[in-house]
Amino acid sequence: MPRVKYTDSDVSLMARMMRAEAEGEGKLGMLMVGNVIVNRLKANCLDFKDLRTVSQVIYQVQGGNYSFEAVQKGNVFYQRARGVEKKLAKQNLDFWREHPSKFALWYFNPYAECPPTWYNQPFTGQYKQHCYYEPIANTCEGAYS
């Protein structure tokens, strides 16, 4: 049973996002980004209440800007999703979770050392250039399901 419900268009959109955000970090880096997308969809708490589709997560606006830099800058549409990214996206949607993104709801590239918190949420680890953050304990049970 998949972690979340999804369509073929969700797979393609998520694959493009994963590629746009983390292509330079290889397959594992793209999986980490994809995991955050799925975690936000599952969370239903904090800034991620009432998100019910992959598209709603990817196009979410917070503070007047899209949540993901690739959407803000438009490079999420750089190219069509390739088979390899679609396969990775399906892995995320179906089952894949791994540290440091396992329960993460946020990531970013600080172009420096990872700060110990991000919007007051604890640092869980780093993969290549991206720092990952999960919610404070007992504030978002959905992120852990």
N, CA, C and O atoms as a MOPAC input file, in Angstrom:
PM7 MOZYME 1SCF
protein

 N      0.84500 1    -1.18400 1     0.00000 1
 C      0.00000 1     0.00000 1     0.00000 1
 C      0.89100 1     1.24700 1     0.00000 1
 O      1.78700 1     1.35600 1     0.83700 1
 N      0.66500 1     2.17500 1    -0.90900 1
 C      1.51000 1     3.37700 1    -0.96800 1
 C      1.33400 1     4.26100 1     0.26800 1
 O      0.31800 1     4.18800 1     0.95900 1
 N      2.33200 1     5.08900 1     0.52900 1
 C      2.25800 1     6.02600 1     1.65600 1
 C      1.13600 1     7.03900 1     1.45600 1
 O      0.46800 1     7.42200 1     2.41700 1
 N      0.92500 1     7.47700 1     0.21100 1
 C     -0.12400 1     8.44300 1    -0.12700 1
 C     -0.76600 1     8.04400 1    -1.45700 1
 O     -0.17600 1     7.30900 1    -2.24900 1
 N     -1.98700 1     8.54100 1    -1.68800 1
 C     -2.63700 1     8.34300 1    -2.98000 1
 C     -1.98400 1     9.26600 1    -4.00000 1
 O     -1.59700 1    10.39000 1    -3.67900 1
 N     -1.86400 1     8.77500 1    -5.24300 1
 C     -1.26300 1     9.61600 1    -6.28000 1
 C     -1.69600 1     9.16200 1    -7.65900 1
 O     -2.16600 1     8.04100 1    -7.85300 1
 N     -1.52400 1    10.06500 1    -8.61100 1
 C     -1.83400 1     9.80800 1   -10.01800 1
 C     -0.54100 1     9.82900 1   -10.82600 1
 O      0.52100 1    10.16900 1   -10.30500 1
 N     -0.63900 1     9.46800 1   -12.08400 1
 C      0.52700 1     9.53300 1   -12.97100 1
 C      1.03800 1    10.97100 1   -13.10200 1
 O      2.24500 1    11.20000 1   -13.17100 1
 N      0.11800 1    11.93200 1   -13.13500 1
 C      0.56400 1    13.32900 1   -13.24300 1
 C      1.27500 1    13.77200 1   -11.96700 1
 O      2.19200 1    14.59000 1   -12.02900 1
 N      0.86000 1    13.23800 1   -10.79500 1
 C      1.58100 1    13.52400 1    -9.54700 1
 C      3.01900 1    13.00400 1    -9.63000 1
 O      3.95900 1    13.68500 1    -9.22000 1
 N      3.17400 1    11.80500 1   -10.16000 1
 C      4.50900 1    11.21200 1   -10.29000 1
 C      5.38200 1    12.10100 1   -11.17100 1
 O      6.52900 1    12.37900 1   -10.82200 1
 N      4.85800 1    12.54300 1   -12.29400 1
 C      5.63500 1    13.38900 1   -13.20400 1
 C      5.98500 1    14.73600 1   -12.57100 1
 O      7.12400 1    15.19100 1   -12.68200 1
 N      5.02900 1    15.37200 1   -11.91400 1
 C      5.27900 1    16.66000 1   -11.27600 1
 C      6.31600 1    16.51600 1   -10.16400 1
 O      7.24100 1    17.32200 1   -10.06300 1
 N      6.16200 1    15.51000 1    -9.35000 1
 C      7.11100 1    15.29700 1    -8.25800 1
 C      8.49400 1    14.97500 1    -8.81400 1
 O      9.49700 1    15.44700 1    -8.27900 1
 N      8.56200 1    14.19500 1    -9.85600 1
 C      9.84400 1    13.86200 1   -10.48400 1
 C     10.54600 1    15.12000 1   -10.99500 1
 O     11.75600 1    15.27100 1   -10.82800 1
 N      9.78400 1    16.02100 1   -11.62000 1
 C     10.38200 1    17.28000 1   -12.10000 1
 C     10.88500 1    18.11800 1   -10.93700 1
 O     11.95000 1    18.73000 1   -11.02500 1
 N     10.12000 1    18.15100 1    -9.84100 1
 C     10.53000 1    18.91300 1    -8.67000 1
 C     11.80800 1    18.33100 1    -8.06400 1
 O     12.73500 1    19.07100 1    -7.73700 1
 N     11.85500 1    17.02000 1    -7.91500 1
 C     13.02500 1    16.36700 1    -7.33700 1
 C     14.26900 1    16.66800 1    -8.17800 1
 O     15.34300 1    16.94400 1    -7.64400 1
 N     14.10500 1    16.61000 1    -9.47900 1
 C     15.22500 1    16.89600 1   -10.37500 1
 C     15.65700 1    18.35600 1   -10.25700 1
 O     16.84800 1    18.65100 1   -10.16000 1
 N     14.69000 1    19.26200 1   -10.26500 1
 C     15.00000 1    20.69700 1   -10.20800 1
 C     15.67700 1    21.07600 1    -8.89700 1
 O     16.57000 1    21.92400 1    -8.88300 1
 N     15.26000 1    20.45700 1    -7.79800 1
 C     15.79000 1    20.81800 1    -6.48400 1
 C     17.10100 1    20.10800 1    -6.15900 1
 O     17.91400 1    20.65200 1    -5.41200 1
 N     17.33200 1    18.90300 1    -6.70100 1
 C     18.47000 1    18.12600 1    -6.20000 1
 C     19.19100 1    17.27300 1    -7.23900 1
 O     19.86000 1    16.30900 1    -6.86800 1
 N     19.07700 1    17.59200 1    -8.51300 1
 C     19.73800 1    16.77300 1    -9.52800 1
 C     21.23700 1    16.63800 1    -9.26500 1
 O     21.81600 1    15.57400 1    -9.48100 1
 N     21.86300 1    17.72100 1    -8.79900 1
 C     23.29600 1    17.69800 1    -8.53900 1
 C     23.70000 1    16.83000 1    -7.36000 1
 O     24.88700 1    16.59400 1    -7.13200 1
 N     22.70700 1    16.35200 1    -6.60700 1
 C     22.99400 1    15.51000 1    -5.45000 1
 C     22.70200 1    14.03600 1    -5.71800 1
 O     22.68100 1    13.21400 1    -4.80100 1
 N     22.47800 1    13.71900 1    -6.98900 1
 C     22.29800 1    12.33000 1    -7.38000 1
 C     20.96100 1    11.74200 1    -6.95600 1
 O     20.08500 1    12.44400 1    -6.45200 1
 N     20.82800 1    10.44700 1    -7.17200 1
 C     19.56500 1     9.76600 1    -6.88800 1
 C     19.18200 1     9.86600 1    -5.41800 1
 O     18.01900 1    10.11300 1    -5.10000 1
 N     20.14200 1     9.68000 1    -4.51900 1
 C     19.82400 1     9.73800 1    -3.09700 1
 C     19.37300 1    11.13800 1    -2.69400 1
 O     18.43600 1    11.28300 1    -1.90800 1
 N     20.02500 1    12.16400 1    -3.21800 1
 C     19.60900 1    13.53800 1    -2.92600 1
 C     18.20600 1    13.82900 1    -3.43100 1
 O     17.42700 1    14.50700 1    -2.76100 1
 N     17.88400 1    13.31400 1    -4.61800 1
 C     16.53000 1    13.50700 1    -5.14800 1
 C     15.51100 1    12.75300 1    -4.30700 1
 O     14.41000 1    13.25600 1    -4.08400 1
 N     15.85200 1    11.55500 1    -3.83200 1
 C     14.94600 1    10.81500 1    -2.94700 1
 C     14.70000 1    11.58100 1    -1.65500 1
 O     13.57800 1    11.59700 1    -1.14700 1
 N     15.74000 1    12.21400 1    -1.11900 1
 C     15.57300 1    12.97800 1     0.13300 1
 C     14.57800 1    14.12300 1    -0.07300 1
 O     13.70300 1    14.34000 1     0.76500 1
 N     14.70500 1    14.84800 1    -1.17200 1
 C     13.77500 1    15.93500 1    -1.48200 1
 C     12.36300 1    15.37900 1    -1.67200 1
 O     11.40000 1    15.94300 1    -1.15200 1
 N     12.23600 1    14.29500 1    -2.40300 1
 C     10.93700 1    13.68000 1    -2.60200 1
 C     10.30000 1    13.24400 1    -1.29300 1
 O      9.08300 1    13.33200 1    -1.12500 1
 N     11.12300 1    12.77600 1    -0.37000 1
 C     10.59000 1    12.35900 1     0.92000 1
 C      9.97400 1    13.52800 1     1.67400 1
 O      8.94500 1    13.36500 1     2.33000 1
 N     10.58800 1    14.70600 1     1.59000 1
 C     10.02600 1    15.88700 1     2.24500 1
 C      8.66400 1    16.22600 1     1.63300 1
 O      7.73800 1    16.60100 1     2.35300 1
 N      8.54100 1    16.09900 1     0.32900 1
 C      7.26400 1    16.37000 1    -0.33400 1
 C      6.18900 1    15.43000 1     0.21500 1
 O      5.09900 1    15.87800 1     0.57100 1
 N      6.48500 1    14.13900 1     0.28600 1
 C      5.51300 1    13.17200 1     0.80300 1
 C      5.22100 1    13.44600 1     2.27300 1
 O      4.06800 1    13.37600 1     2.69800 1
 N      6.25600 1    13.75700 1     3.05500 1
 C      6.03100 1    14.05900 1     4.47500 1
 C      5.09600 1    15.24500 1     4.64700 1
 O      4.23500 1    15.22800 1     5.52700 1
 N      5.24800 1    16.26100 1     3.83100 1
 C      4.35500 1    17.42400 1     3.92200 1
 C      2.92700 1    17.03000 1     3.57600 1
 O      1.97800 1    17.52600 1     4.18200 1
 N      2.77400 1    16.14800 1     2.61400 1
 C      1.44500 1    15.69000 1     2.23600 1
 C      0.80900 1    14.88700 1     3.37200 1
 O     -0.39400 1    15.00500 1     3.60500 1
 N      1.58100 1    14.08900 1     4.06900 1
 C      1.07800 1    13.26500 1     5.16800 1
 C      0.88400 1    14.05700 1     6.45800 1
 O      0.06900 1    13.66700 1     7.29500 1
 N      1.60300 1    15.14700 1     6.63800 1
 C      1.68800 1    15.83100 1     7.92600 1
 C      0.35700 1    16.35200 1     8.45800 1
 O     -0.01600 1    16.03800 1     9.58800 1
 N     -0.36100 1    17.13400 1     7.67000 1
 C     -1.62100 1    17.76800 1     8.08200 1
 C     -1.48100 1    18.50100 1     9.42000 1
 O     -2.31800 1    18.35600 1    10.31000 1
 N     -0.42400 1    19.27600 1     9.54200 1
 C     -0.16600 1    20.04500 1    10.76000 1
 C      0.70700 1    21.24600 1    10.39500 1
 O      1.17500 1    21.37800 1     9.26400 1
 N      0.90900 1    22.11300 1    11.38100 1
 C      1.77500 1    23.28200 1    11.21500 1
 C      1.41500 1    24.02500 1     9.93000 1
 O      0.25000 1    24.35000 1     9.70100 1
 N      2.42300 1    24.29300 1     9.09100 1
 C      2.18600 1    25.01500 1     7.83600 1
 C      1.58100 1    24.13300 1     6.74000 1
 O      1.32200 1    24.60800 1     5.63400 1
 N      1.35900 1    22.86800 1     7.04200 1
 C      0.97800 1    21.91500 1     6.00100 1
 C     -0.40600 1    21.31400 1     6.21700 1
 O     -0.68700 1    20.20700 1     5.76000 1
 N     -1.27200 1    22.05400 1     6.92000 1
 C     -2.65500 1    21.61200 1     7.12500 1
 C     -3.41700 1    21.66000 1     5.80100 1
 O     -3.21300 1    22.54700 1     4.97200 1
 N     -4.27400 1    20.70600 1     5.63600 1
 C     -5.20400 1    20.66200 1     4.50900 1
 C     -4.54800 1    20.50600 1     3.14600 1
 O     -5.19100 1    20.78900 1     2.13500 1
 N     -3.31400 1    20.07300 1     3.07500 1
 C     -2.70200 1    19.73200 1     1.79200 1
 C     -3.08100 1    18.28700 1     1.49400 1
 O     -2.78400 1    17.39000 1     2.28400 1
 N     -3.73100 1    18.05800 1     0.36500 1
 C     -4.25600 1    16.72200 1     0.06700 1
 C     -3.68600 1    16.09300 1    -1.19600 1
 O     -3.92100 1    14.91400 1    -1.46000 1
 N     -2.93500 1    16.87200 1    -1.98500 1
 C     -2.37300 1    16.33200 1    -3.22000 1
 C     -0.92000 1    16.75700 1    -3.35800 1
 O     -0.47900 1    17.72400 1    -2.73700 1
 N     -0.19200 1    16.02800 1    -4.17300 1
 C      1.19900 1    16.38100 1    -4.47400 1
 C      1.25400 1    17.78500 1    -5.05800 1
 O      2.13200 1    18.57000 1    -4.69900 1
 N      0.34500 1    18.10400 1    -5.93700 1
 C      0.31100 1    19.42300 1    -6.56200 1
 C      0.12700 1    20.53200 1    -5.52200 1
 O      0.78300 1    21.57000 1    -5.60400 1
 N     -0.75600 1    20.32000 1    -4.55300 1
 C     -0.95400 1    21.32500 1    -3.50200 1
 C      0.32400 1    21.53600 1    -2.69100 1
 O      0.63100 1    22.66700 1    -2.31400 1
 N      1.06600 1    20.47900 1    -2.41900 1
 C      2.33100 1    20.61100 1    -1.69100 1
 C      3.33500 1    21.40300 1    -2.52600 1
 O      3.95300 1    22.34400 1    -2.02900 1
 N      3.49500 1    21.03000 1    -3.77100 1
 C      4.51600 1    21.65200 1    -4.61500 1
 C      4.19500 1    23.11700 1    -4.91400 1
 O      5.10800 1    23.93800 1    -4.99900 1
 N      2.93500 1    23.45200 1    -5.07200 1
 C      2.56000 1    24.83100 1    -5.39700 1
 C      2.10700 1    25.64600 1    -4.18500 1
 O      1.54800 1    26.73200 1    -4.34200 1
 N      2.34100 1    25.13400 1    -2.99200 1
 C      1.94500 1    25.85800 1    -1.78600 1
 C      2.66800 1    27.21200 1    -1.71300 1
 O      3.86000 1    27.31900 1    -2.00200 1
 N      1.91700 1    28.22200 1    -1.32200 1
 C      2.47200 1    29.56400 1    -1.12000 1
 C      2.51000 1    29.83000 1     0.37900 1
 O      1.52100 1    29.63600 1     1.08500 1
 N      3.66400 1    30.27500 1     0.84800 1
 C      3.83700 1    30.64600 1     2.25100 1
 C      4.52400 1    32.00200 1     2.28700 1
 O      5.52700 1    32.21400 1     1.60500 1
 N      3.99500 1    32.90300 1     3.06800 1
 C      4.61200 1    34.21800 1     3.18100 1
 C      4.71900 1    34.95700 1     1.86400 1
 O      5.64400 1    35.74700 1     1.67100 1
 N      3.78900 1    34.71400 1     0.95400 1
 C      3.77900 1    35.41200 1    -0.32600 1
 C      4.66300 1    34.79600 1    -1.39700 1
 O      4.71500 1    35.30400 1    -2.51700 1
 N      5.36200 1    33.70600 1    -1.07400 1
 C      6.22400 1    33.02600 1    -2.04600 1
 C      5.88900 1    31.54500 1    -2.09500 1
 O      5.36700 1    30.97500 1    -1.13700 1
 N      6.20100 1    30.93500 1    -3.23400 1
 C      6.08700 1    29.48100 1    -3.29700 1
 C      7.05600 1    28.87300 1    -2.29000 1
 O      8.13300 1    29.41900 1    -2.05000 1
 N      6.67400 1    27.74700 1    -1.70400 1
 C      7.49400 1    27.08900 1    -0.68400 1
 C      8.81100 1    26.56400 1    -1.23700 1
 O      9.81600 1    26.54200 1    -0.52800 1
 N      8.81300 1    26.14500 1    -2.48800 1
 C     10.01600 1    25.56000 1    -3.08300 1
 C     10.67100 1    26.53500 1    -4.05100 1
 O     10.00700 1    27.15900 1    -4.87900 1
 N     11.96700 1    26.64700 1    -3.92900 1
 C     12.73800 1    27.56600 1    -4.77100 1
 C     12.58200 1    27.23800 1    -6.25300 1
 O     12.53000 1    28.14300 1    -7.08700 1
 N     12.50700 1    25.95900 1    -6.58200 1
 C     12.38600 1    25.58000 1    -7.99200 1
 C     11.09400 1    26.11000 1    -8.60800 1
 O     11.05900 1    26.41000 1    -9.80100 1
 N     10.04200 1    26.22900 1    -7.81900 1
 C      8.78800 1    26.79300 1    -8.33000 1
 C      8.91400 1    28.31300 1    -8.41300 1
 O      8.46700 1    28.91900 1    -9.38700 1
 N      9.51900 1    28.93100 1    -7.40000 1
 C      9.72500 1    30.38500 1    -7.40800 1
 C     10.49100 1    30.81600 1    -8.64600 1
 O     10.13800 1    31.80000 1    -9.29500 1
 N     11.54100 1    30.07200 1    -8.96800 1
 C     12.41000 1    30.44000 1   -10.08800 1
 C     11.98300 1    29.82600 1   -11.40600 1
 O     12.51800 1    30.17300 1   -12.45900 1
 N     11.02900 1    28.92100 1   -11.35300 1
 C     10.50700 1    28.33900 1   -12.58200 1
 C     11.25800 1    27.14000 1   -13.10500 1
 O     10.81900 1    26.53500 1   -14.08200 1
 N     12.38800 1    26.76000 1   -12.49100 1
 C     13.14400 1    25.65300 1   -13.06700 1
 C     12.55400 1    24.28500 1   -12.75500 1
 O     13.11200 1    23.26800 1   -13.16900 1
 N     11.42700 1    24.23800 1   -12.02500 1
 C     10.73700 1    22.96400 1   -11.85400 1
 C     10.26400 1    22.46500 1   -13.22300 1
 O     10.08100 1    21.26300 1   -13.41800 1
 N     10.07100 1    23.36200 1   -14.14200 1
 C      9.64100 1    22.99300 1   -15.48300 1
 C     10.78100 1    22.97600 1   -16.48100 1
 O     10.56400 1    23.04900 1   -17.69000 1
 N     11.98900 1    22.88200 1   -15.97100 1
 C     13.18300 1    22.91400 1   -16.82500 1
 C     13.07900 1    21.91700 1   -17.96800 1
 O     13.31400 1    22.26800 1   -19.12400 1
 N     12.73300 1    20.69500 1   -17.65700 1
 C     12.54500 1    19.66600 1   -18.68500 1
 C     11.47200 1    18.70800 1   -18.21200 1
 O     11.10200 1    18.69800 1   -17.03800 1
 N     10.97700 1    17.90100 1   -19.14200 1
 C     10.02700 1    16.86000 1   -18.75000 1
 C     10.71200 1    15.84900 1   -17.85400 1
 O     11.92600 1    15.65900 1   -17.93000 1
 N      9.94200 1    15.21400 1   -17.02000 1
 C     10.49200 1    14.19500 1   -16.12800 1
 C     11.02000 1    13.01800 1   -16.94300 1
 O     10.38600 1    12.56100 1   -17.89400 1
 N     12.17300 1    12.55100 1   -16.55500 1
 C     12.76000 1    11.37500 1   -17.19500 1
 C     12.33700 1    10.12800 1   -16.42600 1
 O     11.85700 1    10.21300 1   -15.29500 1
 N     12.51800 1     8.99800 1   -17.04000 1
 C     12.14700 1     7.73100 1   -16.41500 1
 C     12.81300 1     7.51800 1   -15.06500 1
 O     12.17600 1     7.03000 1   -14.13200 1
 N     14.08100 1     7.87700 1   -14.95100 1
 C     14.79300 1     7.65200 1   -13.69100 1
 C     14.18300 1     8.46300 1   -12.55900 1
 O     14.04300 1     7.95400 1   -11.44700 1
 N     13.81700 1     9.71700 1   -12.82000 1
 C     13.19300 1    10.53100 1   -11.77400 1
 C     11.78800 1    10.02900 1   -11.44500 1
 O     11.37800 1    10.05400 1   -10.28500 1
 N     11.05600 1     9.57700 1   -12.45000 1
 C      9.72200 1     9.03000 1   -12.19000 1
 C      9.81700 1     7.80100 1   -11.29000 1
 O      9.00500 1     7.62300 1   -10.38300 1
 N     10.80300 1     6.96700 1   -11.54400 1
 C     10.99900 1     5.77600 1   -10.71800 1
 C     11.30100 1     6.17800 1    -9.27300 1
 O     10.77500 1     5.57700 1    -8.33700 1
 N     12.15100 1     7.19800 1    -9.09200 1
 C     12.46900 1     7.68600 1    -7.75500 1
 C     11.22800 1     8.27100 1    -7.07700 1
 O     10.98800 1     8.01800 1    -5.89700 1
 N     10.45000 1     9.04400 1    -7.81300 1
 C      9.23500 1     9.63600 1    -7.24900 1
 C      8.27400 1     8.53900 1    -6.78000 1
 O      7.69700 1     8.63700 1    -5.69700 1
 N      8.10700 1     7.50000 1    -7.59600 1
 C      7.23400 1     6.38900 1    -7.20400 1
 C      7.76500 1     5.71100 1    -5.94500 1
 O      6.97500 1     5.31500 1    -5.08800 1
 N      9.07700 1     5.57000 1    -5.81300 1
 C      9.64900 1     4.99000 1    -4.59300 1
 C      9.23000 1     5.81800 1    -3.37300 1
 O      8.79900 1     5.26500 1    -2.36100 1
 N      9.36000 1     7.14400 1    -3.47500 1
 C      8.94900 1     8.01700 1    -2.37000 1
 C      7.47200 1     7.86000 1    -2.05600 1
 O      7.09300 1     7.69300 1    -0.89700 1
 N      6.65200 1     7.91300 1    -3.06800 1
 C      5.20900 1     7.85900 1    -2.87500 1
 C      4.76300 1     6.50800 1    -2.31700 1
 O      3.77700 1     6.43200 1    -1.58300 1
 N      5.47900 1     5.45800 1    -2.66100 1
 C      5.10200 1     4.11500 1    -2.22900 1
 C      5.67200 1     3.72600 1    -0.86300 1
 O      4.95500 1     3.17800 1    -0.02600 1
 N      6.98500 1     4.01200 1    -0.63000 1
 C      7.57000 1     3.46900 1     0.59400 1
 C      8.84000 1     4.14300 1     1.09600 1
 O      9.12500 1     4.03000 1     2.28800 1
 N      9.61500 1     4.83200 1     0.27800 1
 C     10.97900 1     5.21000 1     0.64300 1
 C     11.05000 1     6.28700 1     1.70600 1
 O     10.40500 1     7.32800 1     1.58500 1
 N     11.83700 1     6.04000 1     2.75400 1
 C     12.11700 1     7.02100 1     3.82000 1
 C     13.48900 1     6.66900 1     4.39100 1
 O     13.76400 1     5.51100 1     4.70300 1
 N     14.33400 1     7.67100 1     4.52100 1
 C     15.65800 1     7.42000 1     5.07400 1
 C     16.19700 1     8.68100 1     5.74200 1
 O     15.90500 1     9.80100 1     5.32100 1
 N     16.97300 1     8.47900 1     6.77300 1
 C     17.62000 1     9.58800 1     7.48100 1
 C     18.57300 1    10.30500 1     6.51500 1
 O     19.22100 1     9.62700 1     5.71800 1
 N     18.68900 1    11.62700 1     6.54600 1
 C     18.13800 1    12.57700 1     7.49600 1
 C     16.77400 1    13.15500 1     7.10700 1
 O     16.23700 1    13.99900 1     7.82500 1
 N     16.20900 1    12.71200 1     5.98300 1
 C     14.91500 1    13.26900 1     5.55800 1
 C     13.73000 1    12.42900 1     6.01800 1
 O     12.58800 1    12.75200 1     5.69200 1
 N     13.97400 1    11.37300 1     6.75600 1
 C     12.92900 1    10.41000 1     7.10300 1
 C     11.65500 1    11.06600 1     7.62400 1
 O     10.56000 1    10.71800 1     7.18300 1
 N     11.78100 1    12.01000 1     8.55600 1
 C     10.61700 1    12.70000 1     9.11700 1
 C     10.65600 1    14.20100 1     8.82200 1
 O      9.86600 1    14.96400 1     9.37800 1
 N     11.55600 1    14.61600 1     7.96700 1
 C     11.76800 1    16.04000 1     7.70600 1
 C     10.59800 1    16.67000 1     6.95200 1
 O     10.00400 1    16.06600 1     6.05900 1
 N     10.29300 1    17.90800 1     7.34700 1
 C      9.30400 1    18.70800 1     6.63900 1
 C      9.95200 1    19.89500 1     5.93500 1
 O      9.29800 1    20.57900 1     5.14900 1
 N     11.21900 1    20.14300 1     6.20600 1
 C     11.92900 1    21.27900 1     5.62400 1
 C     13.33400 1    20.86500 1     5.22500 1
 O     13.94200 1    19.98800 1     5.83900 1
 N     13.83500 1    21.51300 1     4.18700 1
 C     15.24100 1    21.39200 1     3.81500 1
 C     15.63100 1    22.67900 1     3.13000 1
 O     14.77900 1    23.40200 1     2.61300 1
 N     16.90700 1    22.96000 1     3.12700 1
 C     17.40800 1    24.08400 1     2.34400 1
 C     18.91400 1    23.96600 1     2.21400 1
 O     19.56000 1    23.20100 1     2.92900 1
 N     19.45300 1    24.73100 1     1.29600 1
 C     20.89500 1    24.78800 1     1.07000 1
 C     21.36700 1    26.13300 1     1.60600 1
 O     21.11000 1    27.17100 1     0.99600 1
 N     22.06100 1    26.12000 1     2.75100 1
 C     22.46200 1    27.39200 1     3.35900 1
 C     23.72200 1    27.99900 1     2.75500 1
 O     24.08900 1    29.12100 1     3.10300 1
 N     24.39000 1    27.28100 1     1.85900 1
 C     25.66200 1    27.73800 1     1.29600 1
 C     26.66400 1    28.03500 1     2.40700 1
 O     27.54900 1    28.87700 1     2.25500 1
 N     26.50800 1    27.32800 1     3.52500 1
 C     27.39000 1    27.44300 1     4.69200 1
 C     27.06700 1    26.23700 1     5.57600 1
 O     26.42400 1    25.29000 1     5.12200 1
 N     27.51100 1    26.26700 1     6.83400 1
 C     27.16100 1    25.19000 1     7.74800 1
 C     25.66100 1    25.20500 1     8.02900 1
 O     25.02500 1    26.25900 1     8.01400 1
 N     25.10900 1    24.02300 1     8.28400 1
 C     23.68400 1    23.92300 1     8.62300 1
 C     23.44900 1    24.52500 1     9.99900 1
 O     24.13700 1    24.16800 1    10.95500 1
 N     22.48700 1    25.43200 1    10.11100 1
 C     22.15500 1    25.95400 1    11.43900 1
 C     21.48600 1    24.86400 1    12.28800 1
 O     20.90300 1    23.93000 1    11.73700 1
 N     21.56200 1    24.97000 1    13.62000 1
 C     20.99300 1    23.94300 1    14.49500 1
 C     19.46500 1    23.89900 1    14.46300 1
 O     18.87300 1    22.88800 1    14.84400 1
 N     18.82800 1    24.95800 1    14.02300 1
 C     17.37700 1    24.97300 1    13.85500 1
 C     17.04200 1    25.74700 1    12.58600 1
 O     17.84900 1    26.53300 1    12.08800 1
 N     15.84500 1    25.51300 1    12.07700 1
 C     15.31000 1    26.23700 1    10.92200 1
 C     13.86600 1    26.54700 1    11.27000 1
 O     13.06000 1    25.63200 1    11.44200 1
 N     13.53200 1    27.81600 1    11.37400 1
 C     12.21600 1    28.23200 1    11.85200 1
 C     11.87700 1    27.51200 1    13.16400 1
 O     10.75600 1    27.04400 1    13.36700 1
 N     12.86600 1    27.44100 1    14.03400 1
 C     12.76200 1    26.82500 1    15.36100 1
 C     12.56800 1    25.31000 1    15.33900 1
 O     12.27100 1    24.72300 1    16.37900 1
 N     12.72500 1    24.67100 1    14.20100 1
 C     12.59600 1    23.21800 1    14.10000 1
 C     13.99500 1    22.58700 1    14.12900 1
 O     14.92900 1    23.15400 1    13.56300 1
 N     14.15600 1    21.42300 1    14.77900 1
 C     15.48100 1    20.83200 1    14.95700 1
 C     16.09400 1    20.23700 1    13.68900 1
 O     15.41000 1    19.64900 1    12.85200 1
 N     17.39300 1    20.41100 1    13.58700 1
 C     18.22900 1    19.86200 1    12.51700 1
 C     18.32200 1    18.35400 1    12.69000 1
 O     18.59200 1    17.86800 1    13.78900 1
 N     18.09800 1    17.61400 1    11.61100 1
 C     18.20100 1    16.15400 1    11.69500 1
 C     19.40500 1    15.61000 1    10.95300 1
 O     19.80300 1    14.46800 1    11.18500 1
 N     19.99000 1    16.39300 1    10.07300 1
 C     21.16100 1    15.92000 1     9.35400 1
 C     21.30900 1    16.61800 1     8.02300 1
 O     20.47000 1    17.41800 1     7.61000 1
 N     22.39500 1    16.28900 1     7.37200 1
 C     22.73200 1    16.91900 1     6.09500 1
 C     23.05300 1    15.83900 1     5.08500 1
 O     23.67800 1    14.83000 1     5.41200 1
 N     22.62000 1    16.06000 1     3.85600 1
 C     23.04600 1    15.22500 1     2.74700 1
 C     23.57300 1    16.16600 1     1.67900 1
 O     22.83600 1    16.99100 1     1.13900 1
 N     24.84200 1    16.03300 1     1.38700 1
 C     25.54500 1    16.92200 1     0.46100 1
 C     25.27500 1    18.37200 1     0.84100 1
 O     25.68100 1    18.79600 1     1.92200 1
 N     24.60000 1    19.15200 1    -0.01400 1
 C     24.41100 1    20.58000 1     0.27200 1
 C     23.13800 1    20.91300 1     1.04400 1
 O     22.97200 1    22.04300 1     1.50400 1
 N     22.24000 1    19.94200 1     1.19000 1
 C     20.95600 1    20.23000 1     1.83000 1
 C     20.93600 1    19.84500 1     3.30100 1
 O     21.41000 1    18.77700 1     3.68900 1
 N     20.37600 1    20.74300 1     4.11600 1
 C     20.17100 1    20.52400 1     5.54600 1
 C     18.69900 1    20.15500 1     5.73400 1
 O     17.82200 1    20.75700 1     5.11600 1
 N     18.42800 1    19.16200 1     6.59100 1
 C     17.06600 1    18.67000 1     6.81000 1
 C     16.62100 1    18.93300 1     8.23900 1
 O     17.41000 1    18.85300 1     9.18100 1
 N     15.32700 1    19.25100 1     8.38000 1
 C     14.74100 1    19.62200 1     9.67300 1
 C     13.39500 1    18.93400 1     9.83400 1
 O     12.57700 1    18.93300 1     8.91400 1
 N     13.16700 1    18.34600 1    11.01000 1
 C     11.88400 1    17.72600 1    11.29400 1
 C     11.17000 1    18.54100 1    12.36500 1
 O     11.79200 1    19.36200 1    13.03900 1
 N      9.87500 1    18.32000 1    12.52500 1
 C      9.13500 1    19.12000 1    13.50500 1
 C      9.55700 1    18.80300 1    14.94100 1
 O     10.02200 1    17.70400 1    15.24200 1
 N      9.38600 1    19.78200 1    15.80500 1
 C      9.61700 1    19.58700 1    17.23000 1
 C      8.74600 1    18.42300 1    17.69400 1
 O      7.60100 1    18.28800 1    17.26300 1
 N      9.28900 1    17.58700 1    18.56800 1
 C      8.57000 1    16.42100 1    19.05800 1
 C      7.16300 1    16.78600 1    19.53900 1
 O      6.95300 1    17.82100 1    20.17100 1
 N      6.22200 1    15.92000 1    19.22600 1
 C      4.81000 1    16.03400 1    19.64400 1
 C      4.07300 1    17.24400 1    19.07800 1
 O      3.06600 1    17.66900 1    19.64500 1
 N      4.55500 1    17.80800 1    17.96700 1
 C      3.85400 1    18.93400 1    17.34900 1
 C      3.22800 1    18.54700 1    15.99700 1
 O      2.42900 1    19.30000 1    15.44200 1
 N      3.59700 1    17.37400 1    15.47900 1
 C      3.12500 1    17.01800 1    14.12800 1
 C      3.21100 1    15.50400 1    13.93100 1
 O      4.09000 1    15.00300 1    13.23000 1
 N      2.30600 1    14.80700 1    14.54600 1
 C      2.35800 1    13.33600 1    14.47400 1
 C      2.25500 1    12.80900 1    13.04400 1
 O      2.82300 1    11.76300 1    12.73000 1
 N      1.53700 1    13.52400 1    12.17500 1
 C      1.38500 1    13.07600 1    10.80300 1
 C      2.69600 1    12.93700 1    10.05800 1
 O      2.79700 1    12.12300 1     9.14000 1
 N      3.70100 1    13.71100 1    10.42900 1
 C      5.00200 1    13.62800 1     9.76000 1
 C      5.69600 1    12.30000 1    10.03100 1
 O      6.59400 1    11.89700 1     9.29200 1
 N      5.27700 1    11.62800 1    11.08800 1
 C      5.92400 1    10.38200 1    11.47700 1
 C      5.15900 1     9.14800 1    11.00300 1
 O      5.56100 1     8.01800 1    11.28100 1
 N      4.05300 1     9.36800 1    10.28400 1
 C      3.25800 1     8.21100 1     9.82700 1
 C      3.61600 1     7.82700 1     8.41300 1
 O      3.04900 1     6.88000 1     7.86800 1

